[in-house]
Amino acid sequence: MIPKNLFTAFAVLFFLSAIIIPIQNLIVWGPDFAIDFYMSSEITAEKLSIGVIGLGLFMLFLGYKKKDSL
């Protein structure tokens, strides 16, 4: 039986939830405003989504590292 890896499952969940915000803003506001959201000095949802993608990458790395050690 293959053990289920919780880290990779959460990493996929984080990726999917973090990709929704930039795609939504591209559709609603267009590329010019979406780039402005990333370049502004304020903390925006787009900047948080980049952090969530980074956290997802870290969890994916931990998941594969833990999988190899089993």
N, C-alpha and C positions, 0 to 999 in steps of 0.2 A: 504494500500500500504506500502510495506517495504521500508524504506529509504536506499539509497545506501550509503555505507560507503567508503569514499575515502581513508582513512588510510589503511584499509585492502587490498584494490586494489593495492595501491602503495607498500605495504609490499610484496605482491606476486610478483609484478614486480621486486622489488629489489632482492628477493630470486632467481628468475629465472636468472636474469642478473649476479648475483654474483656467482652462481654455475657453469656457463659456463667456466670461466677461470681455476679453478682447474681441472675440467674434461678434458678440452682441453690439459692442460699441462701434465696430467697423460697419455693421449693417445699419445701425440707427444714426450715428453721427458722421460717418464717412472717415476716410483715412487721414484727412487734415486734422480734424479734431482729436482723433484717436492718438495721433503722434503728439499733439499738444498735451494730452493727459499724461503721457509718459515723460514728457520733458518739463512739466511744471514743477515748481518747488514744493508743492503741497503733496501730502500723502494721499494717493488716490487708490481706487480699487484695482487699477491696472498694475500699479507698482506692487500691491499686495499679491496679485496673481503671479507676478514674476517670482516673488518669495515662496509662494506655494508650489510653483513648478520646481524651484530649487530644493524645497523640502521633499517633494516627490522623488526627485533624482537621488537625493541622499537615502531615502527609504528604499528605493529600488536597489541601490548599491548594497545597503545592509541586507536586504532580502536575498540577493544572490550570494553575498559573502556568507551569510548564515546557511544557505542551502548547500554551498560547497563544503562547509565544515561538518555537515551531518554525515 
